[in-house]
């Protein structure tokens, strides 16, 4: 069930408190927030863009998915990612060994970029989300800098390119499929599951109700 919010005006009455207002990200209409029941979703009264919906267990799911992503990242980093066989020779590679292959000479910055964008930034985002929402699982108030950690995790989202690396790998496999025999290692499937876990986690964290849970800090 959708609920349209009431536009907040100032003509003929006192302006509502800023804490009770919400701006539509599509048309910038300023509206008064409302408390929604289970199954309801708030939409902009002008453009009907979806704004937020109650998700009481979102923090638990985010932390669970963040821990899952962290475990999958360890497996994806060190286990064999691909095995390529051609002319009687077989070569196995992992993400870590692939990055180290560019660690000498003029290509050293490329190794740093691979490790940073594909491994370190996703791991940092996972750690920031666990820091922000971990205390909520124990029924305690968030840490003092929980909002900063959550905001930083959101800003780093475009730079954590695990899914871009996965798409690039699939495109490369299509091109070399006729030249060599390629088999997927356990790290490939761990990385695929990691991309799915991060996608679901980002979908849960993209909601105004998440900020409500982080408003009360220690």
SULNOR-V121427 format. One record per residue. N is the residue number from 0. RES is the residue in one letter. D_LAST is the distance of its C-alpha to the last C-alpha in whole Angstrom. Layout:
# SULNOR-V121427
n;res;d_last
N;RES;D_LAST
N;RES;D_LAST
This chain:
# SULNOR-V121427
n;res;d_last
0;X;35
1;X;34
2;X;33
3;X;34
4;X;31
5;X;32
6;X;33
7;X;31
8;X;34
9;X;34
10;X;38
11;X;39
12;X;35
13;X;32
14;X;30
15;X;27
16;X;23
17;X;22
18;X;19
19;X;22
20;X;24
21;X;24
22;X;27
23;X;29
24;X;29
25;X;33
26;X;35
27;X;32
28;X;32
29;X;30
30;X;29
31;X;27
32;X;25
33;X;26
34;X;24
35;X;27
36;X;28
37;X;28
38;X;31
39;X;30
40;X;30
41;X;29
42;X;32
43;X;33
44;X;35
45;X;37
46;X;37
47;X;36
48;X;34
49;X;31
50;X;28
51;X;25
52;X;26
53;X;24
54;X;23
55;X;21
56;X;21
57;X;20
58;X;17
59;X;19
60;X;22
61;X;21
62;X;19
63;X;23
64;X;25
65;X;23
66;X;23
67;X;27
68;X;27
69;X;26
70;X;29
71;X;32
72;X;31
73;X;32
74;X;35
75;X;36
76;X;36
77;X;38
78;X;40
79;X;43
80;X;43
81;X;46
82;X;50
83;X;53
84;X;56
85;X;59
86;X;63
87;X;62
88;X;59
89;X;56
90;X;52
91;X;49
92;X;46
93;X;42
94;X;39
95;X;39
96;X;43
97;X;43
98;X;41
99;X;42
100;X;46
101;X;45
102;X;43
103;X;47
104;X;48
105;X;48
106;X;46
107;X;43
108;X;41
109;X;41
110;X;40
111;X;37
112;X;36
113;X;37
114;X;34
115;X;32
116;X;32
117;X;33
118;X;31
119;X;28
120;X;27
121;X;27
122;X;25
123;X;22
124;X;22
125;X;21
126;X;19
127;X;17
128;X;17
129;X;16
130;X;13
131;X;12
132;X;13
133;X;13
134;X;10
135;X;12
136;X;15
137;X;14
138;X;13
139;X;9
140;X;6
141;X;6
142;X;5
143;X;5
144;X;9
145;X;9
146;X;11
147;X;13
148;X;14
149;X;15
150;X;17
151;X;19
152;X;20
153;X;22
154;X;23
155;X;25
156;X;26
157;X;30
158;X;30
159;X;29
160;X;33
161;X;33
162;X;35
163;X;37
164;X;38
165;X;39
166;X;41
167;X;43
168;X;44
169;X;46
170;X;48
171;X;49
172;X;50
173;X;52
174;X;54
175;X;55
176;X;55
177;X;59
178;X;59
179;X;57
180;X;56
181;X;52
182;X;50
183;X;47
184;X;45
185;X;42
186;X;39
187;X;41
188;X;40
189;X;36
190;X;36
191;X;37
192;X;35
193;X;32
194;X;33
195;X;33
196;X;29
197;X;28
198;X;30
199;X;28
200;X;25
201;X;25
202;X;27
203;X;24
204;X;21
205;X;23
206;X;22
207;X;20
208;X;19
209;X;17
210;X;15
211;X;14
212;X;13
213;X;10
214;X;10
215;X;7
216;X;4
217;X;0
